[in-house]
Amino acid sequence: MDGVTKNIADYVAKKRINLSAMARDTGISYSALYASLMDENKGREIRGRELLAVCAFLNVDPMDFAEKKREE
């Protein structure tokens, strides 16, 4: 799972977001959301269109999930 997908998955888990409601409201299939955000064995990365739809559903700026550069 890449940084963006993992960051969204962590946010969804922390906020206890209902995936069924997210699927209905975004038009993304439940199975695709589950594979991206909950099933670490699948390793499915969230797609661009899905990212935008999920962020709109969550009312969050997509940049909030961007990977932060590590300070060295």
C-alpha positions in Angstrom: 0.0 0.0 0.0 1.5 3.3 -1.0 1.6 6.4 1.3 -1.5 8.1 0.0 -3.7 4.9 0.1 -2.4 4.1 3.5 -3.0 7.6 4.8 -6.6 7.4 3.6 -7.0 3.9 5.1 -5.7 5.2 8.4 -8.1 8.2 8.3 -11.1 6.0 7.4 -10.3 3.6 10.2 -9.7 6.3 12.8 -12.9 8.1 11.9 -14.8 4.8 11.6 -16.2 5.7 8.2 -18.8 3.3 6.9 -17.5 1.8 3.6 -21.0 0.9 2.4 -22.1 4.5 2.7 -18.9 5.7 1.0 -19.5 3.2 -1.8 -23.1 4.4 -2.3 -22.2 8.1 -2.3 -19.1 7.9 -4.4 -20.2 5.3 -7.0 -17.1 3.2 -6.2 -17.8 -0.4 -5.6 -17.6 -1.7 -2.1 -15.2 -4.4 -3.1 -12.8 -1.8 -4.7 -12.9 0.4 -1.6 -12.4 -2.6 0.7 -9.5 -3.9 -1.4 -7.8 -0.5 -1.3 -8.5 0.6 2.2 -9.0 -2.4 4.4 -7.4 -5.5 2.9 -3.7 -5.2 3.2 -3.2 -8.6 1.4 -4.8 -7.2 -1.8 -2.4 -4.3 -2.0 -4.8 -2.4 -4.3 -3.9 1.3 -4.6 -6.6 3.8 -4.8 -7.1 5.2 -8.4 -7.1 8.9 -9.2 -10.8 9.3 -9.9 -11.5 7.3 -6.7 -9.2 9.5 -4.7 -11.1 12.6 -5.7 -14.5 11.0 -5.0 -13.4 9.7 -1.6 -12.0 13.1 -0.7 -15.2 14.8 -1.7 -17.2 12.3 0.4 -14.9 12.9 3.4 -14.9 16.7 2.7 -11.1 16.6 2.9 -8.5 18.1 0.6 -6.6 15.4 -1.4 -3.3 17.1 -0.5 -4.0 16.2 3.2 -3.3 12.6 2.3 -0.1 13.4 0.3 3.1 11.8 1.5 5.2 14.1 3.6 8.8 14.5 2.7 11.1 13.2 5.4 13.4 15.6 7.0 17.0 14.5 6.8 
